[in-house]
Amino acid sequence: MTRIATTPGLFPLPDDAKEALSDLKGHQKGDLVSGDESADVSAVYDDVREELVALQQDAGLDRVVEGQARWDDMLAHPLTVHDNVSPGGIVRYYDNNNFYRDPVVEGELTFSGDLAGDLETAAGLTDDLQAVVPGPYSLADLATDEHYGDDADFQAAVADFLAGEVEAFPEAVETVFLLEPSLVENAPGDGADERASEAIDTVASAVDADVVAHPYWGALDEKVHAHLLDADVDAVGYDLVADHDDNVYNVAEYGTKDSVALGVVDGQNTLVESPDTIRERVDWFEDQVPNDFEDVYVTANTGLFYLPVNRFEEKLRALGAATGADDSEDHEDEVTA
């Protein structure tokens, strides 16, 4: 078994980058609703990407994401920059104080290449590249369809769109995290749960990399979990921060894939877990289930953009230390006001 330190990406924008973007004709992160930002704005994001990759490398993470600094919307970005989608306004989803855009799909979801472009650049910075992609069920759930006319057809179209995007990823991509919080927060019912699994399978089958389907903010319903295991993914994620008991129950009762991703670091709380705490949480999970895993992705449960930059950096270091050969540097738990 190999423990792999990583994150689901979605990093906070460094303060100096916020200032630089603000100085560029008032541009703010929330203003990016197309892929056609100016050369000056693109240069800022290129610098941020280099900084975020270097932070992960210095922290000792085994998989490195490009950080998603350009993402105006932390989940719906691939739609908000699409030519046939109106990005919509800021609305509240999931009833947990998270805010996203309401992208309105007004035409066919043709190939974009936006994600692949960022990853091509990141591939020149690291040999341990991991892609972050919204899962097709969550992306369809967060969007409004004014073109396809049927929920099942729309979800299938979103899955086909994402499959085309990930198929264009550079060969350097070793792992793909498909983020699927809607599988927990707006769980599909009978029939829809099977279609959700098929949509995830469509995306996962299109990329030559290890694919992790990563739900979070709780545990999957039993039937949703069972159908998800039918998808062609290499690992399923379990949010042990939000609900460790029900996640353990799903695995112990119904099994899982040969590999898992364990959300053992809180992506929304400024408490910084120590490497010992992270290791203990992984050990506890492994003691509760009968599986002998090939790989365990040791990760934050959610994206980290909720955090202040300093706490975000400390959590990266704790994750790296928890799985690294040299973990002598202790990171004490601390709580901030």
N, C-alpha and C positions, 0 to 999 in steps of 0.2 A: 504494500500500500504506500502511495506517495501523497503527502500533504502539500498542496499547492496554494501558496498565498496569493490572493488576488482581490479584486473588487468588482462590483457591478458598474463601475464608472460613474458618470454624471457628477463631475467634480465642481466645487465652487470656483468662481472666477477670482483670481488674485486681485487684490486691491489696486495695484499699480495698473493692471489691465483695464479695470473699470474706469480709472481716471483717464487713461489714454483714449479709450473709446468715447468717453464723455467729451473730450477735447476735440474729437474728430466730428465737427459740425453737430454736436449734441447727440451723437450715436450712443445708444444704450444697448445692453444685451437684449432687452425685450423688443428692440426695434428690428431685429434681424428676422424678417419673415420671407426672405427669398435668398437664393444662393448667389445673388449678384452683388455682394458687398464690394465696396471700393478696394483698390489695391492697398491703401493705407490701413483699412480695417482688416483686410486679410493678413497683412503683415503682423498686426497685433495678435491675431489668433494663432499665427504660425509661431510667434515667440512664446505664447502661452502653452502651446502644445509641447514645445521643447522643454519648457520649465516643468510641466506636469509629468512628462516622461522621465526626466532626470530625477524628480522627487521620488517616483516609484522605484527607479533603479537604485537610488541611494538608500531607500528603505528596505531593499532586499526582496521586493515582490517577485514572484515567479512568473506571473503573467502581467503584462503592462498594457493599459488602455491608453487611447489618445486623449481622453479626458472630457470630450464632448463640450469644450468651451464655446464652440460656435452655436450650440443648440439653444435656440430661443425657448423651446418647449422641451422639458426634460423627458418626455415620452413621445410626443406627437411630431417631433422635428422632421422625420422623413416626409410627412405630409405637408407640414406648414411651409416647406420650401419648394413644393411641387407646383408646376405651372398651372395645373388644372384644379388646384385646391385654394380656396379662400382661407387664410390662416385663422380668421375668427378672433373674437375677443378673449379676455382672460376670464375663466369660469372656475368654479370650485368642483372638484371631483372627490369621490371616495369618502366624503364626510370626515376627513381627517386633516383639514386645514392645508391641503395641498392644492395648488392652483396650476391649471394648464390651459392651453388654448382650446378652442372648439373648432378644429379645422372642418371646413365644409367641402366635401368632394363634389365638384361640379362637372367633372369630365372624366375621361378614361385615365386610369392610373398607369401611365406609360413609364418606361425606364427613366430614372433620374441620374444615378451615379454619384449623388452627393456624398453618401457614406463612403463609397469606395475611394473617392478623391481624398478625403481626410486620411483614410487608412494607408493609401499609397505614400503620402507624406510621412506618416508615422512609421512606416516600414523602414525608412531610412534612419530611424533613431533607435530602434530596438530589434533584437532577434527573438523576443518573447511576446509578440503582439497578440492582443486579445481584442476582438470587436465587441461592441455593445449595440444591441438592436432591440427596439420594442417588439414584443411578440405580436403576431397577427391578431390574436383575440383581443388583447388590450388596445392595440392601435385602432381596430375597427370599433371597439367599445367607446373610445374617447372621441371618435369622429362622427360627423353627421353626413349621411349619404343623400345627395340630391341628384344622383346620376344612375345608379344601378337598380334602385327601386325595390330590392328584396334583401332582407337581413342576411340570409344564407349566401346569396350571390355577392353581396358586398363583402362579407368576410372572406369568401373565396378570392375575390378580386384583390383584396388587401394582401392575402397570403401570396398570390401570384406576383404581385408587385414587389413584396419583400424578397421573394425567391429570386427575382431578377436582380435585385440590389445586391444580395449576398453572393450570388453567382459571380458578380464582377469583382469581388474582394481580391486583393493581391494574395499570392501564394504564401506570403509571410504570415498570414493570419493563422495562428495555431488553435485558438479557441474562440467560440462565439457565445456570448451570453444573451439569450432571448429573455427580455424582462416582461413578465406576465402578472403584474399585480391584480389585474381585473379578474383573473381566474379565482382569486380569493375574494376580492371586494365586490364583484358583480358576477358571481358564479353562474355558469351556464346551466340550464335545466336539462331535462331529458331530451335526448336528440341533439340539442345544441352542444352538450359536453363532448359528444363524439365528433361533431363537426369542428369544434375547437381543436381537438387533438389532431384531426386531419389537416387543419390549417397549419399547425405547428410542424407537422410532418412534412408538409410541402416546403416550408422554409428550410428546415433542417436538412432535407435531402438535396438541397441545391448548393450546398457549400462543402468543400473538402477540408473540413476542420472538425474538431470536437465541439459539439453543441450542448450547451447547458440551458434547459428550460428553467427559469428562475422566478417562481411566484414569490410574493412576499406580502407583509402586513397581516400574517395569520397562517392558517393551515388550509389546505384544499379539502373540499367535501370529498367523501370517500369515493363516490362515483367519478367525480372529476379527476381525482388522483389516479384511479384505475384506468381511465381512458387515456390520460396523459402518458402512462407507461407504454401505451401502444405506439406512441409517436417515435420516429426514428431519431431520438436524441441520445446522447451519450451519458448524460447526467441530468438529474432533477434537483432543483434547489429547495432547501427547507429553512424557513425563517425561525430559528430557535430563539431569537430575541422576542418576537411577538407572541409565539405560541409553541413552546417546546414539547408540551405533552401530546397535543393532537398530531403534531408532525411525527413524533416518535411512534405514536399509535399507527399512523398510516403505513410507515415503513415496516414495523414489526408485524402488522396484520396482513398487509397486502404485498410486501416486498417493494423493491425499487430497481433502478438501473444498477449496472456494475460500478458506477461512480456516482458521487453526490456532491452537491455544493451546500455548505452549511453556513447560514447567516448567523455568525456568533459575535459580531461586532455591531453595535447599534449605530446605524447611519444617521440617526436623527437626534442623538443625545450627546451632550458635551462631555459626559463621563468617558474618560479614556481607559479602556480595558488594558490590563497588564498582559504581557505575553503568557504568563502563567495562567491567568484567567481564560484566555483564548484556548490554550491547550487543554485546560480542564473541561471546557465546554465541549470540545471535540471528543475528548476521551469519554465523557459522560454519554454522548450520543452513541458512540461505538459500543459502549457497554450495554446499552439498552436494546440494541437490535442484533439479530443473528447474522447479519451480512458481513462478508469479508470483501471490502471495497478495493477496487483497483486504484482509483484516485479520489481524494477528498479535497475539493476546492474550499479553502478556508477564507471566508469573505465577510464583508459587511452585509447586513441583511438587505439594505436599500442602497440607492445611490447616496453619495455623500454631500450633495450640494446644499443640504440643509445646514451644514456645520460652518462655524467660523473657520477661516483658513488655518489658523494655528492648530485648532483641534483636529481638523482634517489631516494635517501633516503628522500629528502625533499618532493618529489611528493607523496611518500607513506604516509608520515605523513599528508600531506594536504588532501589526499583522506580519510584517517581514520578520521580526524577531521571533515570533511564535513558531515559525516553521523553518527558520534558518539554522544552519549548523552552529553558528556563533550567536547564542542568545543570552550571553552573560550580562548584557546591559538590561537592567530591570527598568520597566516603565510602571511606576506606581499608579494605582487607580487614583483618580482625582475627580472631584465634582466642582463645577464652576457655577456661580450664581446665574 
